[in-house]
Amino acid sequence: MKPTLLGSMLALALWVPATRAGDPLVLDLWPGKVPGETGKVGEEKTTIETWGKRVTNVSKPTLTVYRPAKEKDTGAALIIAPGGAFRFLAIEHEGENVAKWCNSIGVTGVVLKYRVPRQKDNPQAALEDGQRAVSLVRSKAKEWGVDPERIGMIGFSAGGGVTGYVMLNANKHAYKEVDDVDKVSCRLNFAVIIYSSLRLASGDLNGPEPEVSKDTPPTFLAVAHDDFLVEGTVRSYLALKKAGVPAELHVYAAGGHGFGIRPDNPPPANDWTNRLEAWLRFQRVLTAKAASSP
């Protein structure tokens, strides 16, 4: 029998480490009117599902910044793109909980609330939000004490498509420059793909495998054997390997799709954060050093 939602919330409150006092910082991703928005999606909605909070009808994307305790802060930052099939955002177990886990290892966690559902007249919106998020975080690096050379992105399911797009399109923004933030690089220093496929970088799970450059950042991938996206995740790893990109892949015996970070996650897939932390240490992402100007 699965635990009740109240029980899960209480368990998570005990499991998640304490963060710096005060509410997280929330920033609009774009200044003024959001490029390409027509106001057709309706009012933004948050609902509670058995697996946690879900947000949809996002037309005004934001970044929510969770800072680690000062004594733990490594200077690294991880932008978090939740999944939801480009229809909604699993904002809790693939967003907020991940940011709090980031804080526990000294990383600034930045939850990207990108535009959903996908609109036929603006299918690139979520992908553009991903690029803009990296430039905005890098532009704030000095202010937030973040090292501009240790900024990564983690994507879950559809959010992995957002992350993949940013990984594979580091040299040029997909939209017209709107302010000085867009003069700042959207290049990632590392990437994390959780139960997703680089094919989703085009928004099409059945599309061709994208071309991977040798300059693509080091990437960590994890998926469960019983996930419908397991083959796509493995193909993404092989594409990275073929291009000579440093990559690490974990395929867990069980876990299904959408395990994220939840207090009721069963083994073995619930081990993925331990493996990710070890990989980040191996990549020297968690090695503190003074932040410089972006």
Residue, then its C-alpha position, 0 to 999 in steps of 0.5 A: m500500500k502506498p503512503t498517503l500524500l500527507g505521510s509522504m510530505l511529512a517524511l520529506a520534511l524530515w528527509v530534506p536537509a535544512t537550507r539557508a533561512g528565508d524563502p528562495l529567490v524567484l526571478d522572471l526569466w524574461p523582461g516584460k512581455v515573454p517573446g512569442e507568447t500570445g496568451k492562449v494557454g489560460e491561467e496558470k494552475t497548480t494541482i496536487e497529484t498522488w506523486g506531488k505538485r503539478v503546474t500547467n498553463v505556464s506562460k510566464p516562465t521563472l527561475t526559483v533559486y535555492r541557495p545552500a548554507k554558506e558553510k557548505d557552498t561550493g560555488a557550483a549551480l545546477i539548473i533543474a528542468p522538471g518533466g511533464a511531457f511538455r504538457f505540465l511540470a512535475i514541479e515537486h519531485e523533479g524540481e523543488n526536491v532536487a533543488k533541496w538535494c542540491n543544497s545538501i551537497g553545497v550546490t545552488g539549485v535553480v528550478l526552471k519553470y518553463r513554458v507548458p503546454r507546448q503550443k503549435d505556433n511556438p513549439q520552441a518556447a520551452l527550449e528557448d527558456g532553457q537557453r535563456a536560463v543558463s545565460l541568466v544564471r551565468s549573468k548573476a554568477k558574481e552576485w550569487g557567488v556562483d562559479p560561471e565555469r561550473i553551471g550545469m543543467i539537469g532534465f527529467s523526461a521532457g525536461g531532458g529534452v530542454t537540457g539536451y537542446v541546451m547541450l547541443n546548441a551552445n553557440k547561438h541562442a535560438y531567439k532574437e536578443v532581448d537584453d544584455v543577458d542574451k550577450v552572456s553564453c548559454r554554454l553548459n559546463f556539465a549536464v545530467i539526463i534522467y530518464s530522457s533522450l536527446r531526441l527530445a531536444s527536437g521535441d520529437l521522441n521518434g525523430p532522428e538521433p541528433e548530431v552530438s559535437k565533441d564539445t558537448p559537456p560531460t554528461f551523467l545519465a540514469v534510467a530504470h530498466d522498466d522505463f519506456l525511455v530506457e532505449g532512448t537514454v541508452r542511445s543518447y549515451l552511445a551518441l555521446k560516447k561516439a562523439g568522444v564526450p565524457a559520459e556515465l550511464h546507470v540503468y537500474a533494475a527497476g524504478g519505472h518512469g518518473f522516480g525523481i526524488r520522493p521519500d517513497n522511492p524504492p530501491p534500486a533507482n533511489d540510489w541515483t543521487n548518490r551516484l550523481e554526487a560521486w560523478l560530480r566529485f569526480q568531475r571536480v564540480l564540487t571542488a570549491k574555488a573563488a567565483s569570478s566575473p561572468 
